[in-house]
């Protein structure tokens, strides 16, 4: 039988080819909120053209572009969060892999006319291979040493782009790159780019969620908490760390690929600036430590807040933004996701009512 259905303990279980199993919880409280959030995530952008620009100080076109940038940051931040969970190390050079993926796509398309679909695979593969070369650092280097090594990687790439400006363009970048889509209408193009980046974020989010809910998620959690305990269980933590670091590095390269074919040009020096690192790290931390759904919320919150402050404060926008984020990090130790998590726990608590006899 190709497909078989089974009902067990409030769950509908779908068996496919007797190899894969998918479960659906019947009780609404387990899936109601995620479904509502996904519906709003898909539908709210459709209302942007009908929103007065004076409401938050951003026009419809600029707001859609901001949401696309939020998705780009979310892709890298999700990979970075999963990398931190799986390796127990904090990578301070995620934008190195983003820019590497962008340059791979830009050079292949500009110099050889390679199709964007092929550049997608190339960006992921080459960035993952670079991650594989660097992955032994997750085993060899610990603490501040791993941090310093990953922190210096973007600086090396930054200097390299100026040294070989004939190839990488330095500050002028690499222009004339084929865009993913061009319908002739700016608003339609922006919507296509938004939902394309949305699909990428959603796929990465679902894959990470599936992994973290499996036994592999438990293994990664043990490695993150205490490597000695993981070794005592007989786990080959070195191999697991290298696999996680390699794959997540490739996923970060996808951000660079999208940036390249979205703007039609790529200037790596812009994306190697400190703000990119800060946005990726704070999306993970402010969204909620170890909470992958909070990472997406954090990315949207930070990028939208920056654009709103820009529209009102102009030159001092970044200064005020960093002050606000610093205060929020102090006031919300569990991140933005922690605000929802507190309420969510109450939903699972049974309520008991006692009637008094009169």
URHU-V374710 format. One record per residue. N is the residue number from 1. PHI is phi in degrees with one decimal (999 if undefined). Layout:
n=N phi=PHI
n=N phi=PHI
//
This chain:
n=1 phi=999
n=2 phi=-70.7
n=3 phi=-135.6
n=4 phi=-137.2
n=5 phi=-104.4
n=6 phi=-146.1
n=7 phi=-111.5
n=8 phi=-151.5
n=9 phi=52.0
n=10 phi=75.4
n=11 phi=-125.7
n=12 phi=-100.4
n=13 phi=-108.8
n=14 phi=-107.7
n=15 phi=-98.3
n=16 phi=-119.1
n=17 phi=57.3
n=18 phi=56.8
n=19 phi=-123.7
n=20 phi=-111.0
n=21 phi=-133.8
n=22 phi=-122.7
n=23 phi=-116.8
n=24 phi=-130.2
n=25 phi=-80.1
n=26 phi=-72.8
n=27 phi=-66.3
n=28 phi=-62.4
n=29 phi=-63.7
n=30 phi=-85.1
n=31 phi=-127.1
n=32 phi=-62.9
n=33 phi=-63.5
n=34 phi=-60.7
n=35 phi=-67.6
n=36 phi=-64.1
n=37 phi=-62.4
n=38 phi=-65.5
n=39 phi=-61.4
n=40 phi=-66.3
n=41 phi=-60.3
n=42 phi=-80.7
n=43 phi=-89.8
n=44 phi=-58.7
n=45 phi=-58.1
n=46 phi=-67.4
n=47 phi=-89.5
n=48 phi=-60.2
n=49 phi=-60.4
n=50 phi=-96.8
n=51 phi=-93.8
n=52 phi=-60.9
n=53 phi=-66.5
n=54 phi=-76.5
n=55 phi=-64.1
n=56 phi=-121.1
n=57 phi=81.1
n=58 phi=-126.0
n=59 phi=-73.3
n=60 phi=-58.2
n=61 phi=-63.7
n=62 phi=-64.7
n=63 phi=-68.1
n=64 phi=-64.1
n=65 phi=-62.5
n=66 phi=-65.4
n=67 phi=-65.7
n=68 phi=-64.9
n=69 phi=-62.5
n=70 phi=-61.7
n=71 phi=-65.4
n=72 phi=-62.7
n=73 phi=-63.4
n=74 phi=-63.8
n=75 phi=-59.4
n=76 phi=-68.0
n=77 phi=-67.7
n=78 phi=-63.1
n=79 phi=-62.8
n=80 phi=-66.5
n=81 phi=-62.4
n=82 phi=-65.7
n=83 phi=-63.5
n=84 phi=-65.0
n=85 phi=-65.0
n=86 phi=-80.3
n=87 phi=-110.3
n=88 phi=71.7
n=89 phi=-125.4
n=90 phi=-99.1
n=91 phi=-85.1
n=92 phi=-98.7
n=93 phi=-132.0
n=94 phi=-64.4
n=95 phi=-69.4
n=96 phi=-61.1
n=97 phi=-73.6
n=98 phi=-61.6
n=99 phi=-68.6
n=100 phi=-60.1
n=101 phi=-62.0
n=102 phi=-66.2
n=103 phi=-66.4
n=104 phi=-60.2
n=105 phi=-64.5
n=106 phi=-65.3
n=107 phi=-68.6
n=108 phi=-65.3
n=109 phi=-74.2
n=110 phi=-71.0
n=111 phi=-85.5
n=112 phi=-120.6
n=113 phi=65.7
n=114 phi=-71.3
n=115 phi=-64.7
n=116 phi=-54.9
n=117 phi=-65.5
n=118 phi=-70.2
n=119 phi=-66.2
n=120 phi=-60.6
n=121 phi=-64.7
n=122 phi=-68.0
n=123 phi=-61.6
n=124 phi=-63.7
n=125 phi=-66.4
n=126 phi=-67.7
n=127 phi=-65.3
n=128 phi=-65.5
n=129 phi=-65.1
n=130 phi=-64.0
n=131 phi=-62.1
n=132 phi=-64.3
n=133 phi=-64.2
n=134 phi=-86.9
n=135 phi=-60.9
n=136 phi=-58.6
n=137 phi=-62.4
n=138 phi=-66.9
n=139 phi=-99.2
n=140 phi=-77.9
n=141 phi=-91.1
n=142 phi=-130.2
n=143 phi=58.0
n=144 phi=-65.6
n=145 phi=-68.3
n=146 phi=-64.5
n=147 phi=-61.0
n=148 phi=-65.8
n=149 phi=-64.0
n=150 phi=-69.9
n=151 phi=-71.4
n=152 phi=-85.0
n=153 phi=-59.0
n=154 phi=-61.5
n=155 phi=-66.1
n=156 phi=-63.3
n=157 phi=-65.3
n=158 phi=-60.4
n=159 phi=-67.7
n=160 phi=-65.7
n=161 phi=-65.7
n=162 phi=-77.2
n=163 phi=-64.4
n=164 phi=-110.5
n=165 phi=-66.4
n=166 phi=-66.8
n=167 phi=-100.7
n=168 phi=-95.9
n=169 phi=81.2
n=170 phi=50.3
n=171 phi=-74.2
n=172 phi=-79.5
n=173 phi=77.2
n=174 phi=-116.4
n=175 phi=-89.5
n=176 phi=70.2
n=177 phi=-95.7
n=178 phi=-65.3
n=179 phi=-85.0
n=180 phi=-63.5
n=181 phi=-152.3
n=182 phi=-149.0
n=183 phi=-94.1
n=184 phi=94.1
n=185 phi=-115.4
n=186 phi=-63.6
n=187 phi=-66.2
n=188 phi=-66.6
n=189 phi=-61.1
n=190 phi=-63.2
n=191 phi=-65.2
n=192 phi=-63.9
n=193 phi=-66.2
n=194 phi=-63.9
n=195 phi=-72.9
n=196 phi=-65.4
n=197 phi=-66.4
n=198 phi=-62.6
n=199 phi=-62.9
n=200 phi=-62.3
n=201 phi=-61.7
n=202 phi=-63.5
n=203 phi=-64.3
n=204 phi=-61.1
n=205 phi=-62.6
n=206 phi=-67.2
n=207 phi=-64.6
n=208 phi=-64.0
n=209 phi=-61.5
n=210 phi=-63.1
n=211 phi=-66.9
n=212 phi=-67.8
n=213 phi=-86.9
n=214 phi=-93.1
n=215 phi=-66.5
n=216 phi=-67.1
n=217 phi=-63.5
n=218 phi=-63.3
n=219 phi=-63.2
n=220 phi=-64.1
n=221 phi=-63.8
n=222 phi=-64.4
n=223 phi=-62.4
n=224 phi=-66.8
n=225 phi=-79.1
n=226 phi=-155.9
n=227 phi=-67.8
n=228 phi=-64.5
n=229 phi=-65.3
n=230 phi=-61.5
n=231 phi=-66.2
n=232 phi=-65.4
n=233 phi=-80.3
n=234 phi=85.3
n=235 phi=-83.4
n=236 phi=-86.5
n=237 phi=-66.8
n=238 phi=-62.6
n=239 phi=-66.4
n=240 phi=-63.3
n=241 phi=-61.8
n=242 phi=-65.7
n=243 phi=-65.5
n=244 phi=-62.7
n=245 phi=-63.8
n=246 phi=-65.6
n=247 phi=-66.9
n=248 phi=-66.6
n=249 phi=-63.8
n=250 phi=-63.2
n=251 phi=-65.3
n=252 phi=-61.5
n=253 phi=-63.3
n=254 phi=-63.3
n=255 phi=-58.8
n=256 phi=-63.3
n=257 phi=-59.9
n=258 phi=-66.1
n=259 phi=-57.0
n=260 phi=-61.4
n=261 phi=-85.3
n=262 phi=-82.8
n=263 phi=-83.8
n=264 phi=78.7
n=265 phi=-159.4
n=266 phi=-143.7
n=267 phi=-117.5
n=268 phi=-63.3
n=269 phi=-63.6
n=270 phi=-67.1
n=271 phi=-83.7
n=272 phi=-91.4
n=273 phi=-70.9
n=274 phi=-57.9
n=275 phi=-60.9
n=276 phi=-65.6
n=277 phi=-61.9
n=278 phi=-62.9
n=279 phi=-64.3
n=280 phi=-67.1
n=281 phi=-65.4
n=282 phi=-70.7
n=283 phi=-61.5
n=284 phi=-74.5
n=285 phi=-76.9
n=286 phi=-70.1
n=287 phi=-64.5
n=288 phi=142.6
n=289 phi=-63.2
n=290 phi=76.0
n=291 phi=-103.0
n=292 phi=-69.3
n=293 phi=-68.5
n=294 phi=-65.1
n=295 phi=-62.9
n=296 phi=-65.8
n=297 phi=-60.8
n=298 phi=-61.7
n=299 phi=-63.4
n=300 phi=-64.2
n=301 phi=-62.6
n=302 phi=-67.4
n=303 phi=-67.0
n=304 phi=-66.2
n=305 phi=-62.8
n=306 phi=-62.6
n=307 phi=-68.4
n=308 phi=-64.2
n=309 phi=-65.2
n=310 phi=-62.2
n=311 phi=-69.5
n=312 phi=-107.4
n=313 phi=-106.3
n=314 phi=56.4
n=315 phi=-66.6
n=316 phi=-93.0
n=317 phi=-61.8
n=318 phi=-65.8
n=319 phi=-61.0
n=320 phi=-65.3
n=321 phi=-59.2
n=322 phi=-66.8
n=323 phi=-66.0
n=324 phi=-62.0
n=325 phi=-64.6
n=326 phi=-64.3
n=327 phi=-65.4
n=328 phi=-65.1
n=329 phi=-61.9
n=330 phi=-77.0
n=331 phi=-80.0
n=332 phi=-120.1
n=333 phi=-62.4
n=334 phi=-94.2
n=335 phi=79.2
n=336 phi=-65.2
n=337 phi=-65.5
n=338 phi=-63.6
n=339 phi=-64.5
n=340 phi=-72.9
n=341 phi=-63.0
n=342 phi=-61.6
n=343 phi=-70.8
n=344 phi=-64.4
n=345 phi=-61.9
n=346 phi=-67.1
n=347 phi=-64.7
n=348 phi=-89.1
n=349 phi=-78.2
n=350 phi=-69.5
n=351 phi=-104.5
n=352 phi=-120.5
n=353 phi=-113.1
n=354 phi=-114.5
n=355 phi=-95.3
n=356 phi=-88.3
n=357 phi=-78.6
n=358 phi=-91.1
//
